[in-house]
Amino acid sequence: MNAGLPALKDVIARHGLSAKKALGQNFILDTNLLDKIVRSSKQRDPEPFEKGTVIEIGPGPGGVTRAILENGAKHLCVIEKDERCLNLLQEIQAAYPGRLSVLNADALNIDADQTGFMPRSIIANLPYNVATALLTKWLKRIEAFSSLTLMFQKEVALRLTARPKTSDYGRLSILTQWLCEAEILFYVPPSCFVPPPKVTSAVVFLKPRKQPLAPARADLLEKVTAAAFNQRRKMLRSSLKSVGCPEELCAAAKIPVTLRAEEVDIEAFCAMARSLEKK
């Protein structure tokens, strides 16, 4: 079903729409891939489609938008900064009466956690130039979301899902996995995009945990991980000096001060953050 809408490539040609590098745009026109992205999300988290709100960031010509609506979303809100795309989105809006809301705004300035109603999920082919910034913003209010299904550059996806003792493991791994279960669903080659990016992409599914992986204050966890990973080649007895007594912090986490940041698991970092809170 496409509600009588023309093919995406025809819509783009008719409106003379081209991807803007400055906006981090790379369009997906492959309807099978678009459907796969959305079905993967719905299979894991159907409730936002059935009785909540699905949110999409940067819909562009509306490929993901169409797929979300075709997969039965009762209420979809799209946030699009590029005014050139608004007419295209209005055509989709007319084809699916009462189901699509269009907000012309910069997603970095919008509180997605207050958009629509719960259960609330986000499905998006994120603009690469703001993808990490958007995720960091949403993690701070992760309790407002039922799930996040997001397209990232492969290197970012690997960081989100990395385990200790790997080169990709870092602050983003810890802050994400502390709050969410993170899973790479599949990779997407450059040839699937218009224009093709220089890198492979990945679709990541994030399911918020009912409780963080271990107790900790977010600001203190960020503080201790920043200190540790800013000097990730150094042992903790050196890298942690900027935030406190390394020996005390490591004792609280029951780990040796001779470890390096990438060898420390999330629970240990949380223990160090709780130790800082007692100061």
Number of C-alpha atoms within 10 A of each C-alpha: 9 13 12 8 12 9 12 19 14 10 16 18 10 10 13 9 15 16 15 12 12 8 14 16 23 22 24 22 19 13 15 9 16 18 18 13 25 21 16 16 25 22 9 12 20 19 18 24 22 15 15 20 25 32 25 26 26 26 27 28 26 25 22 26 29 26 22 26 24 15 15 14 22 18 22 26 20 26 20 21 19 16 11 15 19 19 12 20 23 15 13 22 19 12 17 16 9 11 17 24 16 16 15 14 16 13 18 16 8 12 11 23 21 12 15 17 16 17 19 27 31 25 26 23 26 23 22 19 13 13 19 17 11 17 17 14 14 19 18 13 13 20 16 19 24 22 27 25 28 24 26 24 21 20 13 20 23 19 19 28 21 20 20 16 14 11 11 19 22 26 24 20 21 27 20 21 23 24 22 23 16 21 18 18 15 15 16 17 14 15 13 17 16 14 16 14 17 10 13 16 23 22 24 26 26 25 21 22 16 9 11 15 16 15 14 21 14 14 9 19 24 19 17 23 26 19 20 28 19 15 15 18 14 16 18 25 19 17 24 26 14 13 16 16 14 20 17 15 27 22 16 18 20 12 15 16 18 13 16 20 27 19 16 22 15 21 16 18 25 27 21 25 25 20 19 21 12 6 6
